[in-house]
Amino acid sequence: MSVAVGREKIVGHPSTEDFIRKLEGRTVVSDDRKGKALVIILDRGRLIIRFGMTGQLIVVPEGYPPEKHTHVTLRLEDGREVWYIDPRMFGKVWYIDEDEEDTYSGIRRLGLEPDDPEIDWKYLKGKLGKRSLTIKEALLDQSVVAGIGNIWSDEILFRCKVCPETPCSSLSDAKWKLLAKTIPEVMEFGIEKNAITPAEYLEGKGRKYYDIYYLEAYGHEGDPCPRCGKEMVRTVIGGRSSYWCPRCQRKPRCRE
């Protein structure tokens, strides 16, 4: 492959010059994932991509019209190109050499995958049970469970009938057990619902994301709750939008 970098800010490691030099001529062997990070395994080393909020990776045929905010281009031998697109530039890419320890991308600090059998209620309570932050913020903590985003945290809490504003320290063992059961179920559901072909992905340029018809909570502000009919609400918790039912997911009572 050959490499072009449009914005040096996107390259987290090594220097942009070395990033291009070390990727030139490499061959893609396979791919992997850790949480929300994509790992592209090369014949020497690996390329790690963390997408931030607006990053997309698309594979385009030769001669495809240029796309705004394309910051990294990988040109493959068959004429196709792999574009990393990121309007807000919150994401980054790293090249980690074959014998190099990854102390740069942060994926070593990520928690367990949502379907890891070690995620039981004792694991969740042990990591979060004494913390005063809200359960919504806790589910987004990638050092505990890697891969849960804003949308799916709302869906998990809706299914569990837990208000997103509930402090972790006030959750009962029964709720921790329900969360441990629901997390892998909801994440698997999301994977199945969002499966699309490469052609469909390219048509949407990586941005056609989530038709909310099958989501029960996220994006449904003002709609009737699918369980009880109460109007769904939106609040901002930890800087992120949260959608929930004030009847099914009652706010925790304030302690005297």
Secondary structure by P-SEA (a helix, b strand, c coil): cccccccccccccccaaaaaaaacccccccccccccbbbbbcccbbbbbbbccbbbbbbbcccccccccccbbbbccccbbbbbcccccccbbbbbccccccccccccccccccccccccaaaaaaacccccccaaaaaacccccccccaaaaaaaaaaaccccccccccccaaaaaaaaaaaaaaaaaaaaaacccaaaaaaaccccccccccccccccccccccccccbbbbbbcccbbbbbbccccccccccc
